[in-house]
Structure formats: structure tokens, C-alpha cells
Amino acid sequence: MLLKFKNRNRKGWAAIVLVILAAGILTACNSDKNESFEADGFAMGTVISQKVYGVKGQAVMDEVMEKINYLDGLLTFNAPEGDIFNLNQNAGIKNVELNPETVKIIKKAQQVSELSNGAFDVTIGPVVKSWGIGTEQEHIPGNEELQKLLSLVNYQDIYINESSVGLKRAGQMVDLGGIAKGYAGDVAKEIYKEKGIHSAYINLGGNVVTVGNKPDGSPWKAGIRNPRPVGQQSGQVVGIVKVTDKAVVTAGDEQRYFEKDGQRYHHILDPKTGYPAKSDLMSVTLVTDSSLEADALDTAVFILGLEKGKELLRQYGGVEAVFITTDKKIYVTEGLKGNFEFHDESKQFEYIE
């Protein structure tokens, strides 16, 4: 969910620290010809880290953050001047003219929704708002409330007519929290390349996008975080993927959650039940060219589970994956095996080759 929180519970901040520490595995060596620049910022409800090589590095990083802040205001669920707020306010009333970037994201969301048979559905907004996971209003909706809200969830009720978009029924809400960071990652990569940057990465709260290789010509190394770290060691990883000019995007149940009466409630909600998704996966990491595509697909795969998730990726094409199951086994798609290193610091997991 795309919200800027003034306060987060400890677990929320731990999740952010975890992804930043995981990003620390992305390293590069300085050389006389490659000056490096690094910066951290905050937007889209998460910490954003950049590392850029080249003499224009600082100016390019500033341009990227300016663009991401713009997208934050455009796409955020509760931004009163934004596209999504405007769309939701006019649900059941009329179509509204939206920024072409917003329309592009919604069209991609619709494609993944169709392919996943609704496992990914951006009209889950009313249910997300009711749960309030990650906010000070966290609560478990009652069954009557939940059934009423679920009746509003249907991706087929989004109408797109060139530059205008509408929702069929009053009370429906679009929430781009499962896809907007992915788009921002792709936009950052476009800016890097337009400005002549050949080596860089950006980490948007676990959505990592790389440009080219490291300056020494070797691939970037992205750490896959441990979804069940031992004790307070939230920076543990279970594996490393080597990538060149790729996006590495993870969906998992440890990223944002709360506990009540000994039960853990995470933020990835199943559009069919309205409850946090229960599949045989703890997390899934996708590696592909587009961060936008990976961000939508990983949510759907996490909800569908291992076997149905594999089939979804097979149908979509061009996406590799690392799956971590609830029984602590790790599976890697064939095309990624040569670039995956099993590196379980916790000694909890088994790599199934």
C-alpha cells in the first residue's frame, strides 16, 4: 500500500532495515575512471537507495529522486492531488483523465490480473484500507465487513478508454501498492541510461534494479533475504543472484505485518478471501528485464503458491525466480541456476537443485 507513515511499528522499520542491508550485498569497486555516488531517500513509504558511477552521478540521482517523489504524489492511495485519489473519488460516477504513466501502470495491472485469474487485483483497495496494515489503524475486519468489501473487488470493473479510466461502482478503490514501486524502478533505469550512466543500481524497499555491470565488468550481486531471520539478525540472506541490467524484485510475508493473539497477519492480501494470503510460499524473488512486470507478478505468484506460480511465470515468459517455501526449501528456475549461489547463513533452509 502506498502510504507515507509518520509512525511505524518496530516490525515495519525492521523490514526496511532488512532490505537496505540486503542491498548492501550490491557492491562495486572504485577505479580512477569511475567516480561513485551514493544517496538514500524516502518515498513511496520506503527507503530508497541509489549507487551511481560516472561524473554526472549526483545530478542523475537527484533527478531520479525528484521523479520518484512526483510519482509518489501521482500514485499514492491517499494523496488528494493524485491520480489514484481522483479515480477512487469518482468511482461509480465518471471516468477521469489520468496521466499516461498512470494509465500504463493500470493496463499492466489488468494484464497480470487476467493472466493470474484475479490473484493480483488492484481493486483490492477497500480491503487494504480496512486492514490498515502498517498504519496506526491496524485491525482484523469482521466477517460481515469483509464480505461487503470483497463485493467491491473486481479488476474487470476498471474501464480504460485511451487516457481516461473509471471504476464501475461507488465505493470501489484502486490501490497500486503492489506495482507502483516497480514502475518507479523502470523509470529510474530509463533516466540513468538517458544520462549516459552505464553502471548503477537503485533499491526501492526491496525492488532492486541494476544498470549494466559493475565498473570492473563483473555482474552485480543481489542478496535474497531470509524470510525467517534468527533472533535480531535481520540482515541474513539465503542466497545471492548475479545479474546484469536486470530487476530483482521480492514479495514476502515478512515485509509488513502485525500480530494479534499469537497470529501473524501480513500485508499481501488475497483478493479472493480478503485475508493475508496463505500459500506454500514464504517469499518469491523474480529476476527479469522489467521491474514493473516483476512487481505485479511476484504478488500474484506469492498468492498462488509454488506450482501455480511456476505455471503463471511459464505463461508470461522471460521471468526467472527463486521460491522459498513454508517448509524452508528453496527452488530456482532453470534459467537462473547458473547465476544463483545458495548462501544460508542461518542454516535453516535446504536448496533443492
N, C-alpha and C positions, 0 to 999 in steps of 0.2 A: 504494500500500500504506500502510495507516495504522499507522505506527510512529513512536515518538519516538526519534530517534537522538542518542546522546551525542556522536558524532563523525560528520561528513560530509566527503566529499572536496570538493576545491575546486569541482569542477563542480556538485555538489549545492547548495552555497551560492550559486554564480553564478546558478543557476536561480531561487533565492529572491530574490536581489537584483534580478534581471531583472523578476520580476512586480511587485515593490514599485515599481520605477522606472516600469514601465508604468502602475501605478495612480496615479502622480504626475500623469498627464495628467488624472485626475479632479479638477477644481478647482472652487472656488466662491468667491464674493465675500462678504466680511463686510458686514453692514449693521447699523445701530443696533438693529434689531429682531430680529436673528438672531445670537445668540452661537454660535460654533462650538467643538467639542470634538474632539480627535484622540487616538488611542491605538493602540499596537502591542502585540501579544501573541504567544504561541507556543502552538499546539495542533494536533492532527491532523498533526503532522510538518511544519508550515509556519508562516511568519509570517502573522499576521492583523492587518490594518489597518482601522481604522474612522474615519470622519469624520461627525459628527452635528451638526445645527443645532437649537437650541432650549434653553431654560433647564434642561431635565432631561437634557441631553446626556450629562454624565459618569455619572450614575446609570444611564442606559439602556445605555451602553457597558459598564459594569461588569456589568450583568445579562446582557447578551449574551455576554460572555466567560465568565461563570460557567456559562451554559447550554452553550456550546461545549465547555468543559472537561468537563462532565458527559457530553456526547455522545461525546467522545474516549474516556473510560473505558468507556462502554457499547459502542461500536462498534469499537474498535481491535482489530486482529488478535491481539495478544499480551497484552492486559490481562486478568489472571487473574480479576478480579471482573466482567468484562464479559459481555454477551450473546453476542457472537460467539465468544469463547473457550469459553464454556459450550456453545454449539451445536456447535462443532467437536469438543470433547472427547467429546460424546455421539453423534458420527456413527456410524451403524450400530447404535446401541444403543436410543435412545428419542427421542421428541420432547421438547422442553424449552419451558417457559413463558418467553416473551420480552416485553420492554417493547413496548407498542403502537407506539411510534415505530420500533423495530427491525423489527417486522412490516411496517409501512407501507413502509419502505425496501426490504425484501426483495421485497415484492409489486411495487413499481415496477421493481425489477431484473428480475423474472420477465417482466413485460410487455415490456420492451425486449429481453430475450433472445429471447422468442418472435417479436417483430416483426423482429429482425435475424438470425433463424435461428442464434442462438448466437454471433454476433460479439462481443456483450457477454455475459459469463458470470461471475457472482460465485463460482462453484465453482472458479475457477482458482487458488484459494489454495495448493494443494500445489506448483504450478509456480512461483508468485510466491515462495514461501518458498525453493525450491531455488535460483533465480537470485540472490536476495538483493540485488537492485539497490538501491543507496542505503544499504547497510549495509556493515559490515566483512567480511562473508562473501560478497561478490560472486564468482560463478564461473559458468562455462558448463557446464550439465549435460550429461553424456554421453548418447548416443542411447538406450541401454538404460534409463537412469534416467528420461529424459524420456518415453519411451513408457509406462513404468509409471505415471508421474504423470498423463499425459494420459488414461489409462483411468479416472481418478477425476473427470475434469472433465465434468460434465453437469448443466446447470441444471434438467433435468427430474427430477433426483434430490432436489430440495428439496420437502419436503412441508409445506404450511401448513394448519393446522386451527385457524381462529379465532386464538387468542392463542399457540398453540404451533407450533413449527417443528422439523423433523427432517431429517437427511441419511440417505439410503438405505444407504450403505456406509461401513464403517470406513475411516478414512484420508482421507475427503473433508473439505474445508475451504472455508468461505465467507470471502471477502475483500471487504469493502465499500469498499476504497480508491478504486474508480472511481466512487463515488456518494455517499459519506458527507459529503464537504465540500459537495456540492450541497444536501443536506438541511439542513446547518447554515446555509447561506446563506438558505434559505427561512425557517428558524426565526428567524434574526436579523431578517429583514424583518418577520415577524409581531410580534416584540417591539417593534420601532421603532414600528409602526403602533398597536399596543395602548397604547403610552405617549404617543401624540399627536405623534410625530415625523413631519414632512411632508417633510423633506429630509435625506438621509443616503446613505452608501454603506459597504459592507464589502467587503474584498478578502481572500479566503481562498486565498492562494497561487495566484492566477490566476483564481479563481472570483469574479467581481465581481457584486455585487447592489446595485442602486440603489433608493432610495425617492423617489418623486416627481421633481421637477426640482430644479435648483439654486435657492437662495433668490431669485435675480433672475428666475426664471421660465424660464430657458433650460435646454435638456436637458444632462444630463451627457455628458462626452466620455470614452470609454474607448479607450485605445490598444491596438492589436493588435501584439504584439511580433514582432520579426524573428526567425524561427527559425534564421537563419544570420548572426548579427551579425558585422560586420567587426572583426577584431582583438579588443580588450578592451572594445569599446563595446556592452556587453550591454543597455543601455537603449534601443537603437534600436527604432523602430516602423516598420511598413509601412503602417499605416492607422489611421484613427480612426472609431469609430462613435458616433453621437449617440443617446442612449437616455433614456427617461423611464419610471421604475418597471419596469425590466427587469433580467434576469440576463444577464451576458455571460461565457461560460464557454469556455475554450480547452483542447484536447488537442493535444499536440505531442511530437515526438521529441527535443526539446532540453531538456525539463524535468528529466529524471533519467536518467543513462546512465553507462556506463563504457567504456573502450577496452582492447582486448587484441589484440596483433599487427596493429595498424592497422585493426581492425574496431570499429565503434561499436555498442554494444548498449544500446538504450533500454528504458524500463520498461513500455511498453504492449505486453503480451504477447498474441499471437494464440491464442485457445483451441483453434484447430484444429491449429496446428503446435507450440505451446509456445515458439516463438521470438518475439523482438521483431517486431511487425507490420511487414510490408513491403507498402505500397500506394503509390499515386502521390501521397500527401499528406505534407507536412511538418508541417502543422498545420491544425486546423479550429476556428473560433470560432463558437459558436451564441449567438443572441440570442432570448430567449423570456421568458415570464412566470415559469416555474419553474426555479430553479437545480437542483433535484433531477432534473428531467427532462433538462435540458441536460447535466448531468454524466454521466449514463448514455449518452445519445445521442451525445455527442461522441466517446466512446471507441469506440462501435460504428461511427460514420461514419469515424473515422480508420483503423480496421482494414479496413473495406470499400472505401475509396477514393472518388474523386470521383463517378463515375457511380452506383455502387450506394448511396453515401452520400446523394446527392441523392434517390434513389428512396425510401430509408428515411425521410427527412425529409418527403417528399411524402405518404407513407402516414400518418405520425404527425400531421402538420398543426400549424400555429401556430408554426413554428420557422423563423427566418431564419438565414443562415450566410455566413461568409467562409471560403473554401477557399484554402489555399496549397499548390500542387503542388510536386513534387520538381524540376520543370523551371522553378521560380521564376515561375510565373504565379499571379495572384490572380483568383478568381472570386467574385462576390457574388450571392446570390439576389435575385430581382426586388424583393421586398418591402422589402429593406434598402438598395437602391441610392441612394435619396434621402437616406439618413442615413449614408452611408459616404463618407469622404474618403481618397483614395489619398495616402499621405504617406511615401514610401520614402526615408528618409534615406541608405540605403546605395547607392542607385542599382543594385540587383541585380535588382529584380522588375519584372514587366510586368502592368499591370492590364487584364484582358480585359473590356471593357464589353459 
